[in-house]
Amino acid sequence: MASEASVAVAVPSALGAAVAFAIANVEQMRAARRTDAPSEVSATLLVRLIRDRGWLIGLATSVGGYGLQAVALFLAPVVLVQPLIVTELLFALPLAAWYAGRRLGLREWAGALCVAGGITAFLVVGDPSGNNSHITSTATVTISVAVGAAVVAIVLVAEAFPRRPMVRASGLAIASSACFGMLSVMTKVVGRQFQHDKVLALTHTQPYLLAVFAIAGLVLSQHAFRIAPLSVSLPLIDIGEPAVASLLAVLALHEHLDLGSGTAAGVAISATAITLGVGLLDSSPLVHDAQRQVTAMVEEHTEAATA
């Protein structure tokens, strides 16, 4: 179990990371929408985005947030740190609305608070513990193959709906969340490896897996941001990432969540709150208006590129 002093540093670090990720995601979303690139999922979008100053600012902010997240993961369990990142919703959605000259209404605020509150309730009733950072080679291979296969399958399903941007963006967001969940676990493992082995940590496979899942998650999230409002993709990323990270941490790092019968009601309430929050955001009139604007913008870019 992490010490109280470690948790006292980890919690504000995780919250700081959430703020940084919120700013980064909004900046990257805006850049992704004004960039001409093929509609299919590929690294071409990243190549185009690298030329965009706003996107680079977002990337730098994201790197700063990742540093804070790494500090938090180094000091505390994954199952404690990752759900705190969900609070980025409370910063990102108002910022995105402000940039668009809109204000979030009661429905949007209620949706964001339900998602964040549901995750917080899960943390309270789950009582996360454990701070192991060693992973066996067998566990590394197993979770890498499992997550990789799941990501490929989800992307294939999402790409089967090219004319339904909300469905497609949701699938890509879920796939990116799985990559980011794997990234969180690998960050904790690799951080300890560099602490103990210094440069020899590069002889392990985990640093390279970290890079692969980071790049895959970045590509998928940028495509999701490009084809749908942030209020569609970001909640799914923020729910999926801690869920995947926590599951992997429990299975591979032997972290612990108290999910016995005594906490069943609390878990059910938190899950209901999260589901309700996503439903409120998905059915928001602001989301639907923004989706029409995004669709028109993407169609305009496509016509210009083929002209």
Secondary structure, DSSP 8 states (H G I E B T S, - for coil): ---HHHHHHHHHHHHHHHHHHHHHHHHHHHHHHTS---SSSSTHHHHHHTT-HHHHHHHHHHHHHHHHHHHHHHHS-HHHHHHHGGGGHHHHHHHHHHHTT----HHHHHHHHHHHHHHHHHHHHH--B-------HHHHHHHHHHHHHHHHHHHHHHTT-TT-HHHHHHHHHHHHHHHHHHHHHHHHHHHHHHHHHGGGGGGSSHHHHHHHHHHHHHHHHHHHHHHS-HHHHHHHHHHHHHHHHHHHHHHHS--B---SGGGHHHHHHHHHHHHHHHHHHHT-HHHHHHHHHHHHHHHHHHHHHH-
